[in-house]
Amino acid sequence: MEHLNQTNSKGFELVGFVAYEDYNPVLFTIFFIIYILTLTGNILIIVVVYYNTSLHTPMYFFITSLSCLEILYVTTTTPKLLTMLVTKNNKISFCWCLVQMYIVHSLGITECYLFVIMAIDRYVAICKPLRYSILMNTRVVRNLILVCWMPGFLSNSSSFLYFSIVFFFVEESCQSLFCDIVPYLQLGM
């Protein structure tokens, strides 16, 4: 049986900050502070909405879901970037690159679905204010959030399965800070 995957290496090098190697401590500090502020802000939103019962409305449930999504977004890429800045080891494995791309793109799709549902929620609140509490009850809101998250992660599974089987690398380095589809495709086919 013929193997379709013809990878010539176990990974490759992300060379986004190689030209600024002298500034790694400064870049690390800046990105670390931004990362911590992002996590803190989103966790604060989740905690405030959870403990303040007057905020238990559909709009704030959607904002809480958006905060969870943002936490996952930054936690997917930033720790690897911080590790690369500290250790000066820019290598990333093929498998982790695929996982990172899959999660980032799945979260992006989920975010789009979530924005659509939030727009529909605001439409119902403005155009049908008397029926809003009946139309957008807790069960409906939870189902809508679930409907946002599930297709977001399922819709691009087949394309990333294809990437993992077919693509191989002819280059050992990638001009990017994290794994994304365009730099990945530029590595070779």
C-alpha positions, 0 to 999 in steps of 0.5 A: 500500500502506498503512503500518501504523506511524503513529509521530508521532515518532522517539522519546520522553522517559523522565522517571523522574528529571526531578524529581530533576535536581539529584541527577544526579551522586549518582544517576550515582555510585550506579548506576555503582557498583552496575553495576560491582559487578554486572559484577565479581561475575558475571564473578568467578563465571564466572572462578572456575568456569572455572578451578577444575576441581572446580566443573565440575559441572552446578550450577555450569554453570547458575550460570555461565549465570545470571551471563552472563544477569545481565551481559546484563540490566544491560548492556541498561538501565544504560548508557542510564540512566547516559548520561541522567543525565550528559547530561540528554538523556532522549530514546530512539529508538523502535527502541532502546526496542523492542530494549531491551524485547525483550532484557530480556523475552527474558532474563526468559523465559530466566531462568525456563527456567533456574530450572526446569532448575536445579530439575530438576537439584537434583531429580535430584541428590537423588532419583536420586543414584546415576544423577545423573552418568549423567543429567546429563553435560556434553552433557546440561547444555549442551543444557539450557542451549541449550534455556533460551536459544533459546526465551527469545529466540524466544518473544516475537519475534512480539509485539515484531514486532507492537509495531514495526508497529502501535503509535504514540505520542500522548505524547512522554514516558514515566514510566519509567527504561527501556523496558518494556511497560506504560509503552510501552503507556501512550504510546498505541495 
